[in-house]
């Protein structure tokens, strides 16, 4: 019991009431969820929650849909492809046909 609450606290989704959370020598408890993700820490939800009928690239574009800074979006794509080169190899592939591990990367 409480696993989801702990994960939400680590991810910055709920405030930490006492104690600290650290990752790679950085205190997470005072950071926004966005900054925590920039450090490389992210949750992969069960069920994978991808758009299975869209391509890998279309899924990435959906994730950036409300963002306006196209330069930063391109930089973020570069980071993604550095961490997950397999996704770059599969940009035109329909996401639902990826392996389970590849879907988690996405």
C-alpha positions in Angstrom: 0.0 0.0 0.0 1.2 3.5 -0.8 3.4 2.6 -3.8 1.6 5.0 -6.1 1.8 7.8 -3.6 5.5 7.3 -3.2 6.0 7.3 -7.0 3.9 10.4 -7.4 6.1 12.1 -4.7 9.3 11.1 -6.4 8.0 12.4 -9.7 7.0 15.7 -8.3 3.3 15.1 -8.9 2.4 15.6 -5.2 4.3 17.6 -2.5 6.7 15.8 -0.1 5.6 16.6 3.4 8.8 15.5 5.2 12.2 14.1 4.3 14.0 14.4 1.0 14.2 12.6 -2.3 17.5 12.6 -4.2 18.5 11.3 -7.6 22.0 11.6 -9.0 23.0 14.0 -6.2 20.0 16.3 -7.0 17.3 17.0 -4.5 14.0 16.2 -6.2 11.5 17.3 -3.6 11.8 21.0 -4.6 11.7 20.5 -8.4 8.8 20.6 -10.8 7.8 17.3 -12.6 9.2 18.8 -15.8 12.7 19.4 -14.2 12.7 15.9 -12.7 12.1 14.4 -16.2 14.9 16.6 -17.5 17.2 14.8 -15.0 16.3 11.5 -16.7 13.8 10.2 -14.2 10.4 9.2 -15.6 7.6 6.8 -14.8 6.5 4.3 -17.4 2.8 3.7 -16.8 1.3 0.2 -17.1 -0.7 -0.3 -20.2 1.9 1.7 -22.2 -0.6 4.4 -23.3 0.6 4.9 -26.8 -1.4 5.7 -29.9 -1.1 2.3 -31.3 -2.5 3.2 -34.7 -0.1 6.1 -35.2 3.6 5.9 -36.2 6.4 6.4 -33.7 7.0 9.9 -35.0 3.3 10.7 -34.8 3.3 9.6 -31.2 6.2 11.8 -30.4 4.5 14.7 -32.2 1.4 14.2 -30.1 3.5 14.4 -27.0 4.8 17.8 -28.2 1.4 19.1 -29.5 0.8 21.9 -27.1 4.4 23.1 -27.1 5.4 26.2 -29.1 9.2 26.3 -29.0 10.1 24.2 -32.1 13.8 24.6 -31.5 13.4 23.0 -28.1 11.2 20.3 -29.5 13.9 19.4 -32.0 16.5 19.3 -29.2 14.2 17.0 -27.2 13.9 14.7 -30.1 17.7 14.5 -30.3 17.8 13.6 -26.6 15.2 10.9 -27.1 17.1 9.4 -30.1 20.3 9.5 -28.1 18.7 7.6 -25.2 16.6 5.3 -27.5 18.3 4.9 -30.9 15.8 2.1 -31.7 13.0 4.7 -31.8 14.8 6.7 -34.5 15.2 3.5 -36.5 11.5 2.9 -36.3 10.0 6.5 -36.8 7.7 5.3 -39.7 6.6 2.1 -38.0 3.1 1.9 -36.5 3.6 2.0 -32.7 1.2 -0.9 -32.1 3.6 -3.2 -34.0 6.6 -2.4 -31.8 7.8 -4.9 -29.2 6.8 -4.4 -25.6 10.2 -2.9 -24.7 10.1 -0.5 -27.7 6.6 0.6 -26.7 7.9 1.4 -23.2 10.7 3.5 -24.8 8.1 5.4 -26.7 
